[in-house]
Amino acid sequence: EQEVNGLRLNFYTEQTTTQTLHTVGYGLEWTGTTITESRNSLQTNLDTGTSTSIILSEQFPLRDFPISDVNEIGLYINDEISITDSNWSIIPALRYDYYDLEPKPDPVYLGGSPDSNIVSITEGSLSPKLGAVYELSDSSQMFVQYIHGFRAPPFADANIGLDIPMFNMRAIPNPDLKSETSDGFEIGYNVSNHSHQFDVAGFYNDYKDFIQSKVNLGFDPVSGLILFQSQNINSAEIYGVEASYEYGLEDWIAQSDYLTASVNFFYSKGTNKETSEPLNSIEPSQAVIGLVWTSPSQDWSIGFHTTLVDGKDDLDESQEELFKPAGYAVYDLIANYEVSEDVSLSLAINNLSDHKYWRWSDVNGLVVGDPILESLSAPGINGSLQLKIQW
């Protein structure tokens, strides 16, 4: 459960000189989040009527990390400089981020993780950014940018205390986890007109103290458990490419209907620069192909989506041989209905082919033959109905 409060203030002003037009944006963002997580269970014997909260060697209720308050503040200023009689725009920017994590361990958390070294984190960072845009035409442009990034340790990485005795697994906190910083470079191209939209970008990020979540530390002879812990990698790099294409098919059907085809693709690769081993947290390559029909009134839409995911075999297995999920294809059907401006319904039927597969984010770090793998496979064919109300 997360309770989120926030505030965002954005301001804009324009200034003109003989050679340039300056569009200056500045403002602040604040997000305050209280995270409360727990697991509870009760097992009842239908013959005797007796109940127990001790299930699979776990005493419920449990918390995998303490109740946590997270406050994040961002201050920024940017200046979009359009040069007179030129197709160039230059965009310098500066941002300051403040992050404060305050854990509040209660008896439920301490009962399951009495020896955990819980930490508070307060960090701040100043991040510059510089971009340039070249207008190729009224509908297309190229861009390049440099971004200095900052990421403080997430609450779950710093203070996790997950223990699953049934499967001899334990995730332990890392009180020494440092904030992650990066220098990123991106170059891209996009074009948009009445029937086509195409975007492509290549990126390269160089990291210091890269945070890798839930690293498999191997077997601990003292506890007899396989340990997992989030750790910093002193130096790492991630690079890749992402692209998307959308095409309106109105000319192929009745003029009053709307049919859109789309393709999205993502590829990335990460390397620990100290060991030259792959970063196991990198998701495998993925492509999503979609076809969406929208009614003339814009109230109804029906979409068919195919998700293609590559197998994951580029791994750092210096500790143990890891489970490598095969590639897969998943087909989903989604229907949406706008009841009113504030109310909408969504019906989804997922994994139409009832295919058995594993998402890499669910099994990252698990070894070959781990008994928990079977329970972590993605759901077979399933459906959901969602009602969304906005006010």
N, C-alpha and C positions, 0 to 999 in steps of 0.2 A: 504494500500500500504506500502510495506517495501523495503527500499533500504539497502542492506547488503554488506559491504566490510569486507574482512578478510585477515589474514595472519597466516600461520602455518609453524613453523620451527621445524623439528625433527632431532635429531642427535643420533647416536648409536656408541658405542665402546665396545670392548671385552678385558677382562683381565683374565689371567689364573694364578692360583696358584697350588700348589701341590695337594690341596684338593678340589678346587672349580673352576668353570668357571663363571665369572661375565659378564653378558650382560647388559650394562648400557645404558639407554635411557634418554634423557633430551631435553627440548625444551620450546617453548612458543607458545601461541595462542592468537590472537587478533581478536575480532569481533566488528565492529562498525555498528550500525543499526539506521536508521531514520525511525520512524513509523508515517505514516500519515493516519488517519482514518476519514471518513466523511460519512454522510448520506444525500442524497438530493432527492427531489421529487417535481413534478409539476403536478397539477390536472387541466385538461381542460374540460370545459363544451362544449360538441359538438354542443349544440343548440345555445348557445350565443357566443361561441368563447372565453369567458373570462377564465383566468387562475389564479390559486392561489397556493402559496407555503405553505399555512396553511392547513395541512391535519391531521385528527384525533387529533386535538388540539395541534399539533406540528408545530413550525415555522421552515421550512427548509431554508438553509442547517444547519446541526448540526454536532457537534463532540461529541462522547461519552467519549473521553479522549483527552488531548492536544497532539499536535505534540510533539514527544519525541525523544531525542537522547540517545541511550544506548551504552556504551562502556564497553566491558568485556575483561579482560586480564587474562590469566592463565600461570603460570610458573610451570614446573614439573620436577621431576627427579625420576627414578625408577631403581632398580637393580634386575635383575633376576639371582638368585644365584643357579646354578646347582651343586649339591654335587657329587663329583667323586665316582664311584662305589655305587651309591645309586639311588633309584627311586624318591627321594625328590627334589623339587625345592622350594626355599624361595624367596618371592618377596616383599621387603619393598619399599615404595614409599612416596613421599611428594609433595604436590601441594599447590600453593598459588593462590587464586582467588581475583581479583579486579573487582568491579562493580560500574559503575557510571551512574545514570539516571538523565537526565537534561530535564525537560519539557519546552515547548515553547508555552504557551497559546496565542492564537490569537483571534481576535474579534469573529470568528465563535464559538470557544469553550466557550468563556466568555459570549456570547449572550445566550447560552443555560444553562450555569452553572455559573452565576455571583458570587455566594457566595462560590464556591468550594475552599477549602484550599489545594492548589497545593504544592507538596513537591518535592525537589531534594533529591536524595539518593546517598551516596558514602559509600561503605562498602568494607572491605577486610577480608580475612580469610585464615588461614593456616590449611591444611587438611592432616593428615597422613593416610596411608593405609598399611596393612600387609596381604599378602596372602601366601598360601602354596599349592603346587600341588603334588599329588602322582600318578606316572604312573603305572597303573595296568597292562598294556600291550602296545604293539605298537599302538593299536587303541582305548584305553580307559584310562580314568583318573578320579580321584576324586580331588576336590578342596575345600578349605575353605578360607574365607577372612573376614577381618574387614575393614570398610571404615568409616571415619569421613566425613560427608556431610555438605554442605553449600548452601543455596539458598537465594538470596536477593529478596525483594518484587518485583514481576513483575510490569511493568508500568501500566497495566490495573487494578491491584488490588490497587495500591497506589493512583491513580489519576482518577479513573472512575467517570463520571458525567452523568449517563444515567437516563433520565426522560421519562416515558411513561404515560402521563396523562389519555389516553383512558382506560388503565387498572389499574389505581391507583397504579403504581409501580415507585419506584425510587431507583437507586443504587448510593450510596454515597461513596466518597473517604475515606481513612483512613490514615491521615498523621502520625499516631503513629505506623504504621505497622513496626514490627521488622523483621530482617533477621532470617531465619529458620536454625537451625543446627540439626544434627542427628548423631547417632552412629549406624552403620548397620553391621549386621553379615549375612553371606551367606555360605551355604554348598551345593555342587552339584556334579553331576556325568555326564559324557558324553562319548559316544562311536561312532565311525565312521568307516565304511568300504565301500567296493565297492557298496553295495546295501542298507545299513541301516545307519541312523543317528539318535541318540537318545540323548536328553539333558533333565535333570531335575535339579531343584534347589529350595531350600527352603530359605526364607529370614526373618529376623526380624530387624526392624528399630525402634529405640527409639528417639523421637523428642523433642526438646526444641523450644518453640515459633513456633509451627507448623502453617503454613499459610493455612487457610481454606477460599476458595474463595466464595464470594457472599453469605454470611450467611443470612438467612431470620431472620430479627430482629423483625418481627411482625408489627402490625398496629401502626402507629404514630398518636396519637390523635391531635397533633398540625397541621400537614400538611394534615391529612386524607389519607395518603398514606401508602402502605406496603413498608418498607425499607429493602434494601439489602446492606451489607457491608462486605468486606473481613476483617477477624480478626485473631489474634494470639490465639492459644490454648497453654497454658503454658507447658503442658506435654501431649504427645500422643504417641501411638505405632501403627505400621502397620506390619502385618506379612502375609505370604502366601506362595504359591508354584506356579511354572510355569514349564511346560513341553512341549516338542515338539518331534515329531517322523516323519521321512521321509523314505519312502521305494521305491526303484526303481523297477518297474515292467517290465523291459526289457525282462526278460525270459518268460513272459506270452504272448508277442506279437512278431511281426517281429523284428528281431535283429537290423534292421536299424531305428526303431522308439524308442522314449523315452517316457515312461509313469511313472509319479511319483505320489504317494499318500502321503498325509501329514495330521497330526493332531497336533493342537496347543491348549494348555489349560492354563488358568490363573485363580487363585483364590487368593483373599486377603481379609483381615478384618482389620479394624482400630477402635481404641478406644480412647476416651478422658480419660486419666488416672485420671483426677481430678474429673470427674462426673460419670465415668464408662459408659457414653453414646456412641453409635456408632459415627464414623466420617462419616458424610453424603457425603463427597466428594469421598469416595471409590467407584470405579466402580463395578458393579455386576460381578459374575463369567461368564466366556466366553470360548467357544470352537470354533475353526475354522477347518473345514474338507475340504480338497482340493484334486482335481484330475486334473493333468496338463499333456497334451500331447504336446511334442515338436518335430518338424520335424527333419529329419536326417540332414538337412543343418543348423539347429539351428536358422533359420530365422523366422519360425512361431511357435507360441504356442497358445493353447486354454486351458483355465482352467475353471472348475466348482467348486464354493466354497459355502459351507454352513456355516453360522455363527449362533451359538446357544448362546443366552444370557439369563441368569437367571433373574427372577423378582427381584425387589429391594424393600425389606420390612424391612431390618435391619436399622432403622433410629432413629435419635434423634428428637423427636417430642415434646420437652419440651416447645416450643413456640406455635406451631399450628400443626394440623393434616396435613401432607404433602401428596402430590400426589405420589402414588406408582405404577410405570409402571409395567405391566405384562411382563413375559418373552416372548421371540419371537424367530423365526427362519427366516433367510433371505437367499435367494438363488441368487447368482450372476454368470454371465457368462462373461469371459474376454478373448479377443483375442489380441495378440500382433504380430506385424510384424516389423522386423529390415530391414528398407529400405537400410541402409548403416551403416557404423561404427558410423556415427554421427547423423543419422536421424532414428526415430522410430515412429510407429503409434500404438495407443492402442484404441480398441473399447470395451466398457463395456455396458452390459445390467444388471441393478441392480434391486433387489427386484422382481424377476421373478413372484412370486406368488401374487404380488400387495397387500402385507400384510400391515395393518396399525399398527404402533408401535411407541414407544417413546424411544429415547436414553436418558439414565440417565443424561449424561452431559448437555443435552438441557433443562431438566426440574428440575434439582436439586434445591431444595429450594422453589418450587411452591406449593401452598396449593391445597387441594381438591376443585374442582369446579372452579378453576381460569379460567376466560374466554380466557386467552391467550394460554391455553393448546392446543386447537384445531389447532391453527396455528403452533405449535411447533412439531407436529407429523412428523416423517420422510417421505420423498417422497415415493409415490407408485412406480409402475414400471417406470423406467427411464433409459435413455441411455446417454452415453457420448463418444465423439471422441476426442482423444488427439494426437497432433503432438509435438514431442520432438526433438529439435535440440541442439546438443552440439558442442562446439568448444573451 
